[in-house]
Amino acid sequence: MKKHKSGLAAEQRRIIREDLVRFTKEHASLLWCPPEAVVQEIRYWQQSSADWRTNPTKKDKELSFKYHKRICAACREEISSISDATFHHLQSGIPNVHGPENMVPLHKTLGCHEGLHNAPPGSFTAGSMTRKLKP
């Protein structure tokens, strides 16, 4: 059974997404607001949740940096400072997703993170990986 990055199988993901659409439409109707406002509020709530936020805190990053002894998980070289580090989650959709065992430091500007994802050099630090349209 193939699982998505979230750890869910396709059928589980389909059920959750259908329920989220239903929830969003019902609450938009009840609150007299656009569905997009409901989705945005869910995102704000999720990001502020101590248990379920997708972005690590400064403390999470500091713990990971110390735990891994400033060593880049990709090239195994020392990272000079935490400001020169970016962080990669080994798994997602698990408890303690930002714990140091699951979140590893990488060089921010040497392409170490992009290499893990097969992305073009500099694409993560320069913004979106999608190509910018030329006028």
N, C-alpha and C positions, 0 to 999 in steps of 0.2 A: 504494500500500500504506500503510494507516494505521498509524502507530507510536504506542505508548503513551509516557507521560512518561519511562519508562526508556530509550527509544530502540529498544525491541524491537517487532517485529511481533507480532500476536496469536498466530500459530502458535509463534513462538519462546518467547513468554511461557507458553503452554500447556505446552510441552515442559519448560521449566525448573520450572514449578510441579508438574508430575507427578513429576519427579525429586526435588524437595524433599520432597514428601509421602512418597515411597518411602524416601528417606534418613532422614527423621525417624522413620518407623515402624521401620525396620531398627535404627537406633541406640537407640531407646527399648527395643526388645526385647533387644538385645545388652547394654545397660547396666542393665537392670531399673529403668527410670525412666519417668515419664510423658512422652509426646511433647511436652507443653508445656515440660518442662525442657530438652529438646533444642533446641527452637525458641528458648527464652530464652537458652541458651548461645550459639547461633549469633548472636543479636542482640548479646550482650555482646562476642563476638569481633569482629563486624563493626564495632562502635562503637570498639573499641580498635585496629583495624587502621590503620596509617598511610596505606595506599593506598585503603581502601574505606569509611572512616567517613562517615556522612551528616551529622554535626554538625561545623562548623568549630571550630578551636581559637582561643584568644585571639590567637595570632600570625597566623593566617589573617585574622581580622577587622582586626587592626591594619594588615596589609599592604594590604588592600582599602581601608580608610579613607584611608590615605596615598596610595595609587595614584590614587584618585578625588578627591583633594584636598578631602575632607570634604563633597563635593557630593552631595545626594540625587539618586538616579537617576530618581525620579519627578517631583518638583517643581522640580528644578534649583537649590534654595536650599541655603545652607550648613547643615551639621549642627553644632551648637555643640560637642559632644564625642562621643567614641566610646560613652560610656554612654547617649547619646541616640539611638544608631543601632541599627538592626536590619539584617540582611543578607539579600539575595535572590539565589538562584542563577538565572542566565539559562537554563542547561541542566542537566539531571541525566543520570546514566549516562554520563559522559564522563571521560577522564583529567583529573587536576588540577581536580576539580570545585570545590574551594574556592580556586582561584587567583584573584587580583584581576581578571583579565580576565573571569571568569565569575561572580564574586560581588560584587554592588554594594551600597553602603550606602544606607539609606533612613531617613527620620525614624521613630523608634519610636512616638511618640505623636500624630502629626499625621494618621494614616490613610493615609500614602503606600504602605505595604506592602499594606494591605487593598485599596486602590484598584487595585493591579496584579492582584489576584485576584478582584475584584468581590465582596469580602466585606464584611459589615457593619462600620462604624467601630468600632474598639476590640476587635474580636473576636480578633485575634492577640495583643494584649498582655494581654487579659483572660482568656485561657485558650482552651478549646475553642470552635470555631465552632458546635458543635451547641447547640441551645437547651436550657437547663436545664429539667427538668420541675418544675412547680410542685406542691407537696404538696396 
